[in-house]
Amino acid sequence: MVTKTEETQLNRLESQVEHGGGGAWDYLCLVRKLKVRRSDKVLKYGLSILNDPKKRSGLGAEEWTLYEQVAIAAMDCQCLDVAKDCINVLQKRFPESKRVGRLEGMLLEAKGSWAEAENAYASLLEDNPLDQVIHKRRVALAKAQGNLPGAIEFLNKYLEIFMADSDAWRELAEIYVSLQMYKQAAFCYEELILAQPTVPLYHLAYADVLYTLGGLENLQAAKKYYSSTVDLTGGKNTRALFGVCLCTSAITQLTKGRNKEDSPDLQSLATAALEKDYKQRASDKVSVLASALKSLKVSS
């Protein structure tokens, strides 16, 4: 994740280049380092260097890195002829390169040649089954075609090899949720919480899934994970506070008030925190909040 300091540095350098102050190469290097996608600027400044023989020759071996960077930016901007020219230069310089092969597959994707792109990626994976980038390109390819079952299949194959990739687990969970496959999504969030137990987003998403699944056991677990989200965020997550109230109401209805498991103070703490938050940030909505909590038969 890009820090505020890094973003400020990037914006300052971008403004400097844009106003003729130089530093295009430094800007392009920083974009790569921070792994951000400012494709229109990368394409513009990258071509300004590549089209100048003197500047290009001064890059040494980094010239080929720039060709790759510009090719990807050109595909993002749908300047496919520019991308093709860059890839052709790299292909001549590195005729057996799998890295260039990836770019060729990405160009086929950008053209909408789905079957050809899939064949290219499958071939590259035969040569190197551990190529993470290609595995992820196959997922992106399936999603681009609206083939979510295919994306699920590719993600599961990827996670069999790279089980520690939290981003992949999260993407898989979100696809499952979009398909209303909540039990499968819950498993993904369990993996994420095990790997990164202090990330409140995972606790909150898991609680949402459990609440959606319903049933007393799931609701009780959802309430615990909403509560852990509240703890991890210092009591400042409004959604989690509402989640505690919703779970309290649903559990009370299911058990007809006989449930003794939860702390009796938890719901009053949640509602008090919500009321305080609304008074500070949306005072005109306090009456709406009170009405909503009353309808849930939850009050402070």
N, C-alpha and C positions, 0 to 999 in steps of 0.2 A: 504494500500500500504506500502511495506517495504521501510524504509528510507535507505540512503546510510550507515549511522552509524550502523543500525541494520544488514544490509547485511555484512558489514565489520566484525562485531562482530560474526556473524554466520559463516562466512568463516574462521575466525581465530580459532574459537572453533572446527570447522570441521577438520582443519589442525592439531590441537593439538591432537584430538582423533585419527586421521589417523596415526600419528607418535608415538603413544604409550604414549601420555602425559596424558591420562585419561580425564574425563569429559564427558563420553558418555551420562550419564543421563541428565546433564545440556544441552547438545546439543539437545537431543530429546525434552526436555521441551521447548527450545527456538524455535525449528521447529514448535511445536504445538502453541506456543504463537503468532508467526508471521504468522501462517497459510500458510506456504510454503510447496511445495511438493518436497522433496528430497528423493524419495522413496527408491532408492538403498542404500543410507546411513542409512536411518531409519531402513530398513530391517536388514542390517548388524549389526549396533550397538544395535538395539533392541533385536535381537536374542542373541547377546553376553551377554546381561543381563538376558533375560528369561531362557537361557540354563544354567545359573549359579545359583543354588539354594540359595546360600548365598546372592548374589546380589539381586535376585528376592525377597527374604523374607524381605530385608531391605527397600523395597519400600512401604510397608504397603498397604493402599487402592489404591495407585497409580499403583499397579501391574496390575489392571484391565484396567486402562487407557492405559497402555503400550501394553497390549494384543490387544486392539482395534486399537491402532496406527500401530502396526506391521501387523495386519490383513489387514488393508487398503493398507499399503505399499506393502505387498506381492501380493495383487490383482493387483496393478499398475505394478508390476514386473512380473506378470503372474506366480508367485509361488503359485499356487492355493492350493496345498497340505498344505503348511505352513499356508495359510489363513484359510483353513478349520480347521486345528488343533487349531489355536487361537480361532476361533469362537466356536468350540466345548467346549473349556475350559470355555469361557464366558457363554455359554448356560447352562452348568452344574451349574455354580455359580449363574446365574440370569435366571432361566428357563422361567419366564414370561415377560422378558424385551423387550419392543418395540425397544429399541436401538440396542439390539442384533438382533432383527428381521430385522432391516435395513441392518445390516451386512450380514445376510443370503440372503436377496434380492440382495445386491451388488455382492455376490459370484455367484449367479445364472446369473447375468448380465455378470460377467467376464467369465463364462463358455459358454456364448452364449445361455443360456436357456431363451430366451426373454419372451415367454408366461408365464412360471413359475414365472419369476421375476415380471412381470406385475401383476399377480394374488396375489403375496406376497405383493406388494406395495398397491394394491387396498384394500386388507384386512386390512393392517395397517392403511390406511386412514379412513376406516369405524370406527375404534376404536378411532382415533384422527384426525379429518378433518383439524386441524390447524398445522399439522406437516410439517414445511417448507422443511425440508430435503427430506422427501418422495415425496412431490410435485416436487421438483427439480430433484430427481432421475427419476421420470416418464418422465420428459422432456428429460433428458439425454438418457434414454432408447429409446425413440422415435427417437431421432437424430441418435443414434448409428445404428438404423435399416434403416436410410434414410427416415424415415417417418416424413417429415417436416410439413405436415398438422396436424399430430397427436401432434407434438411438439407445434405447434401454439395453438391447442385446450387446451393442458395442461397448457401452459403459461397463456392463457387468464383466465382459471379457477383459477390459482394461483393468478393472479393479481386482481381478484375480491375480494380476501381475503386480500392480502398483496399489496395494491396499492402504497405504498411508497418504494417499492423495485426497486431502479434505475437500478440495474444490470439486473433484469428480463425485464424491459422495453427496455433496450438496446439490450438484446439478442433477444427479440421479433422483434424489429425494424430490426435487421440484418437479421433475417430469412425472414421477409417480403421483404427486398431489394433483397435477393438472389432469391426470387420467382417473382421478378419484380412487387410486390404488393405495389407500391409507395405511394398511398394514405393512406393505413394502416400504412406504415412505418412513414409517416409524422405525423400521430396522435401520435405515440409512442414518436417521438422526441419532439413534443409539450409538452407532459407530462413531459419529462425529463427536458426541458428548464424551465417549470413552477416550477419544484421541485428544480433544481439547475441552476439558471440563469447565474452563473458566470463560468460555465464549457465550454471552447471554443470548445471542441470536439463535443458537442451536437449542438451548433450553426452551426458548419461546416457541420456536417452530415445532419442536417435539410436543409441547403442551397443546398447541393448536390441533395437531394431528390426533392426539389422544382424546381431546374434547370432541372432535368431529366423529371419532369412532363411537363414542358414547359407552354407556354401561357403567355401573358403579365403580368397578375396578379401574377402568380407564379414566373416569372422571376424578377419582381420588389421586391417581398418578398425575393427571394433568394439573390438578391444583398444586401438587408438590413442585412441579416444574415451573408453573407460573410463579410460585413463591420463590424458587431459586433464582428466577430471572429478576425478580424484585430485589433480592439480596445482592445479586451481581451488579445491578445498575444503581445501587444506593437508593432504592425506592423511587426511581425517576422514570420507570417504564409504564406509561399509562395503559398500554395494551395488556401488559401482564397484570396490572392491578384490576382491570376489568375482568380479566380471565379468572382471577381468584373469586371475584363476585359471582360470575356466571357459573363457575363450578360449584360454589357454595349453594347457590339457588337450585341447581340441577340435582345435587346430592340430597339436599333437603326434600325435594319433591319425590325422589326415588325411594328414600328411606322413611318418608313421612315424619321427618324430624327425629328419628331414632338413632341417627349416626353419631357416634361418640368418638370417632377416631381423630377428627381434626381439632386443632386448638380453637377454643371459643373466641379467642381474641383476634384471630387472623382476619376474619371478615371485617371487624370493626376497624382494624389497623389499615386495611386496604381501602375501605370507604373514606376514612379520615384523610388518607394520603391523596385520594382522588379529589375530594372536596378542596383540600389545600391547593392542589395543582390547578384546579379550575378557577379558583378565586384569584390566583396569581396570573394565569395566562389567558383565561377566557371567562371573565367574571359574568358576562351576559348570558353564559350557558349554564350557570350554577343551578338554576331552576330546572333546566332540562335534565341535568345529571341527577338531581334529587328525584325527579319523576321516574327516570329510568331505574334507579336503585330501588325505588318503592315498588315498581312493577315486578322486580325480581324478589321482592320481599326481603331485601337486604338493606340495612341501614346502619349508620354508625351509632 
